[in-house]
Amino acid sequence: MVAASVSAQQPDEVITTDTSLVQLNVGVVDKQGNAVTSLSRNDFVIYEDGVRRPILSFEPTDAPFSLVLMLDMSGSTVNFRQQIRSAALRFLDALTPEDRVAVVEFNGKGVKSLLGFSTDRRRIAYAITDLATGAGETPLYDALKFSLKELAHEGKRRKAVIVLTDGLDTQVRNGDRAIVAKASEAEVSTAIKPETSSQVVAVLNQADREGVTIFPLALPSGDPKRLPLPDPAITAMYGAARTRLQLLADRTGGRMHEIRRLDDLARLYAQVAADLRTLYTIAYQPPNPGSHDGKWRQIRVDIARTDLVASTKPGYYAR
């Protein structure tokens, strides 16, 4: 359970860590943008604040994952439950036999585990087909906290959350509504600071401690560009919710996929499975593991081959 704290470069967007090792999920592509999955530990060089650090552990791209499949069963998804079920089942087909999967649903009745971690594809498929017909509110961040807590029991395995949602968490949106209600007309579009939500920060802290990568699948019902009425306050709230999904991906080394058409669901689930298979997991010890001075530590990953490019988290705050 090793993880770096991460920021999206702004000083007020702080994720802290109390672990001594820094864990990175690293993607590597060639100049054409194609994933490169055949590298070894010796192909990577890690720098923290310009100082080279020894790699203490290395997981290749084919190492198994423990995955939580999180499904939004709130009122906003009631009209396309069948597409969700069939797409999630297709996702299972794209995994390896050693990947362990748990299924979590969330709706107005709260958060519910439909299945704990298992490699039994029949049991997982049954859990997916047994999804609720629930409606009501969207406890997205409570469900993320629950899923991360479940992943904490999965030891040193690689970990990820795949969350299908519109991103419109009810509690967080209530807070956003209060903010825009107090804002002047000229300030409405910029009044909400998505990254300062305590719910979001708590999830990012938890994901960071466990080294969990989050892949949001963003439903079209939460897309601010699809709102029927251009109300500035509602547009601002929808925009903040979508920005937070992007933050979850960026800060944890994942990728957000926007679902533009429901027909895309199965293809995008397969894309997430492919994304997982392009990540190397690398851990190193920082130069001063006991130092908690709150300063930014910059991370750089170099590849021995100059024709390849690595991408990972930009760094962390030593809190």
C-alpha positions in Angstrom: 0.0 0.0 0.0 2.2 2.7 -1.3 1.2 5.9 -3.0 2.4 9.4 -3.8 0.3 12.4 -3.0 -0.7 14.3 -6.1 -1.7 17.7 -7.2 -3.0 19.1 -10.5 -0.2 21.7 -10.2 -2.2 24.3 -8.2 -0.9 24.8 -4.6 -4.4 24.7 -3.2 -5.2 21.3 -4.7 -3.4 19.2 -2.1 -3.5 15.4 -1.6 -1.4 14.2 1.3 0.3 10.9 2.1 1.6 9.3 5.2 3.4 6.4 3.5 7.1 6.2 3.0 7.1 4.7 -0.6 5.9 6.5 -3.7 3.8 4.4 -6.1 3.4 5.3 -9.7 1.2 3.9 -12.5 3.1 4.6 -15.6 1.9 4.5 -19.2 4.4 4.4 -22.1 3.7 5.1 -25.8 5.8 5.4 -28.9 5.9 8.5 -31.2 2.7 7.3 -32.9 0.9 7.1 -29.6 0.8 3.3 -29.5 1.1 1.7 -26.1 4.4 -0.1 -25.4 3.9 -3.0 -22.9 7.1 -5.1 -23.2 9.5 -3.0 -21.0 11.3 -4.2 -17.9 12.5 -2.5 -14.7 15.8 -1.6 -16.3 14.1 0.5 -18.9 12.8 3.0 -16.4 14.7 5.8 -14.5 12.8 7.7 -11.7 13.8 11.2 -10.5 12.4 13.1 -7.6 13.3 16.8 -7.6 16.0 16.0 -10.1 17.6 13.3 -8.0 17.6 9.7 -9.3 15.9 7.2 -7.0 16.3 3.4 -7.0 13.2 1.4 -8.0 12.1 -0.8 -5.2 9.3 -2.7 -6.9 8.1 -3.1 -10.4 5.0 -4.7 -11.8 4.7 -5.4 -15.6 1.6 -4.4 -17.6 0.3 -8.0 -17.5 0.2 -8.2 -13.6 -3.3 -8.9 -12.3 -5.6 -6.3 -10.8 -8.2 -6.1 -8.1 -11.0 -4.1 -9.6 -14.2 -2.6 -8.3 -17.0 -2.3 -10.9 -19.1 0.7 -9.6 -22.5 1.2 -11.2 -24.7 4.2 -10.8 -28.3 2.9 -10.4 -29.8 6.3 -9.4 -32.7 7.9 -11.1 -30.6 9.4 -13.9 -29.8 5.9 -15.3 -33.2 4.3 -15.1 -33.9 4.4 -18.9 -30.8 2.5 -20.0 -30.3 -0.3 -17.4 -30.1 -3.0 -20.0 -27.3 -1.3 -21.9 -25.4 -0.9 -18.6 -25.8 -4.6 -17.8 -24.7 -5.8 -21.2 -21.8 -3.5 -21.4 -20.5 -4.5 -18.0 -20.8 -8.1 -19.0 -18.7 -7.4 -22.1 -16.1 -5.8 -19.8 -15.7 -9.1 -17.9 -14.7 -10.8 -21.2 -11.8 -8.3 -21.7 -10.2 -9.1 -18.3 -7.7 -11.8 -17.5 -8.6 -14.9 -15.5 -6.4 -13.7 -12.5 -8.2 -10.3 -12.2 -10.3 -10.1 -9.1 -13.6 -8.2 -9.5 -16.1 -6.8 -7.0 -19.4 -5.2 -8.0 -20.9 -2.2 -6.1 -24.1 -0.3 -7.0 -25.3 3.0 -5.6 -28.7 4.8 -5.7 -31.2 6.6 -3.5 -31.1 3.7 -1.0 -27.4 4.0 -0.5 -24.4 1.9 -1.4 -24.6 -1.8 -1.8 -22.0 -4.5 -2.4 -23.4 -7.0 -4.9 -20.3 -9.2 -4.8 -17.0 -9.2 -3.0 -13.7 -9.8 -4.9 -13.9 -12.9 -7.0 -12.3 -14.5 -10.1 -15.5 -16.5 -10.6 -16.9 -15.0 -13.8 -20.3 -16.7 -13.4 -20.8 -15.2 -10.0 -19.7 -11.8 -11.2 -22.0 -12.0 -14.2 -24.9 -12.9 -12.0 -24.2 -9.9 -9.7 -24.3 -7.6 -12.7 -27.6 -9.0 -14.0 -29.0 -8.7 -10.5 -28.6 -4.9 -10.5 -31.4 -2.9 -8.7 -34.1 -1.0 -10.4 -33.6 1.7 -7.9 -33.9 5.5 -8.4 -33.5 8.6 -6.3 -30.3 10.3 -5.2 -26.7 9.7 -6.2 -24.2 9.0 -3.3 -21.2 8.8 -5.7 -18.5 9.8 -3.3 -19.8 7.6 -0.5 -19.7 4.7 -3.0 -16.2 5.6 -4.0 -15.1 5.7 -0.3 -16.8 2.3 0.2 -15.0 0.8 -2.8 -11.6 2.1 -1.7 -12.2 0.7 1.7 -12.9 -2.7 0.1 -9.7 -2.5 -2.0 -7.7 -1.8 1.2 -8.1 -5.5 2.0 -6.6 -6.6 -1.3 -3.0 -6.4 -0.1 -0.2 -5.5 -2.5 -2.2 -6.3 -5.7 -2.6 -3.6 -8.3 -5.9 -1.8 -7.7 -8.5 0.1 -9.8 -12.0 1.4 -9.7 -14.1 1.6 -12.9 -17.1 3.9 -12.1 -20.1 4.4 -14.4 -21.8 7.6 -13.4 -23.1 11.0 -14.5 -21.0 12.5 -11.7 -23.8 14.4 -10.1 -23.3 13.5 -6.4 -26.4 14.7 -4.5 -24.6 15.9 -1.4 -21.8 17.7 -3.4 -24.3 19.3 -5.7 -26.3 20.7 -2.8 -23.1 22.4 -1.7 -22.5 23.7 -5.2 -26.1 25.0 -5.3 -25.5 27.0 -2.2 -22.4 28.5 -3.7 -24.0 29.6 -6.9 -27.0 31.0 -5.0 -24.8 33.5 -3.3 -22.8 34.4 -6.4 -23.5 37.5 -8.5 -24.6 36.9 -12.1 -21.1 37.7 -13.3 -19.5 35.3 -10.9 -21.8 32.2 -11.3 -19.7 30.5 -14.0 -16.5 30.6 -11.8 -17.9 30.5 -8.3 -17.6 26.8 -7.8 -14.0 25.5 -7.2 -14.5 21.8 -8.0 -11.2 20.6 -6.5 -12.0 22.1 -3.0 -14.9 19.8 -2.2 -14.2 17.9 1.0 -15.8 14.8 -0.4 -13.6 14.9 -3.5 -10.4 15.5 -1.4 -11.3 12.7 1.0 -11.7 10.2 -1.9 -8.4 11.4 -3.5 -6.6 11.0 -0.2 -7.9 7.5 0.2 -7.1 6.5 -3.4 -3.7 7.9 -3.0 -2.9 5.9 0.2 -4.0 2.6 -1.5 -2.4 3.3 -4.9 -5.8 3.0 -6.6 -6.3 4.1 -10.2 -9.8 5.5 -11.0 -11.4 5.2 -14.5 -14.7 7.2 -14.7 -17.1 6.4 -17.5 -19.1 9.7 -17.7 -22.7 9.2 -18.8 -24.2 11.7 -21.2 -26.9 12.6 -18.7 -24.3 14.6 -16.7 -22.8 16.4 -19.7 -23.2 20.2 -19.2 -23.1 20.7 -23.0 -26.4 18.6 -23.3 -28.5 20.7 -21.0 -31.8 21.6 -22.6 -31.9 25.1 -21.0 -28.7 27.3 -20.8 -29.3 28.3 -17.2 -25.9 29.6 -15.9 -26.3 28.1 -12.4 -27.2 24.6 -13.5 -24.5 24.7 -16.2 -21.9 25.7 -13.6 -23.0 22.8 -11.3 -22.9 20.2 -14.1 -19.6 21.6 -15.3 -18.1 21.2 -11.8 -19.4 17.7 -11.5 -17.7 16.7 -14.8 -14.5 18.5 -13.8 -14.4 16.4 -10.6 -14.6 13.2 -12.6 -11.7 14.4 -14.7 -9.8 15.2 -11.5 -10.4 11.6 -10.2 -8.8 10.2 -13.3 -5.9 12.7 -13.6 -4.8 12.5 -9.9 -4.8 8.7 -9.8 -3.2 7.9 -13.1 -6.5 6.8 -14.8 -8.4 8.2 -17.7 -11.9 9.5 -18.0 -14.1 8.3 -21.0 -17.0 10.4 -22.0 -20.0 8.4 -23.2 -21.5 10.4 -26.1 -23.9 7.7 -27.2 -25.2 4.7 -25.2 -24.1 2.5 -28.0 -20.5 3.4 -27.0 -20.8 1.8 -23.6 -19.5 -1.7 -24.5 -16.6 -0.3 -26.6 -15.6 2.1 -23.8 -15.6 -0.6 -21.1 -13.3 -2.6 -23.4 -11.1 0.5 -23.8 -10.7 0.7 -20.0 -9.7 -2.9 -19.9 -7.1 -2.1 -22.6 -6.0 1.0 -20.6 -5.3 -1.2 -17.5 -3.1 -3.5 -19.6 -0.8 -0.6 -20.6 0.1 0.5 -17.1 3.4 -0.4 -15.3 3.4 0.0 -11.5 6.6 1.3 -10.0 7.5 2.1 -6.4 10.5 4.0 -5.0 11.5 5.6 -1.7 11.9 9.3 -1.7 15.2 10.9 -0.6 13.8 12.0 2.8 10.9 9.7 3.6 10.4 11.1 7.1 10.3 14.7 5.9 6.8 16.3 6.0 7.6 19.9 5.2 4.6 20.3 2.9 6.7 21.1 -0.1 6.0 19.9 -3.6 8.1 17.0 -4.8 8.4 16.8 -8.6 8.5 13.4 -10.2 10.0 12.6 -13.6 10.1 9.2 -15.3 12.6 8.7 -18.1 12.7 5.7 -20.5 16.0 4.3 -21.8 14.7 4.4 -25.3 14.5 7.9 -26.7 11.7 7.1 -29.1 9.3 6.4 -26.2 7.4 8.7 -23.9 6.2 7.9 -20.3 3.3 9.6 -18.5 2.5 9.5 -14.8 1.5 11.7 -11.9 3.5 14.9 -11.8 4.5 14.7 -8.1 3.2 15.0 -4.6 3.1 17.2 -1.5 5.2 15.9 1.4 2.6 16.2 4.2 
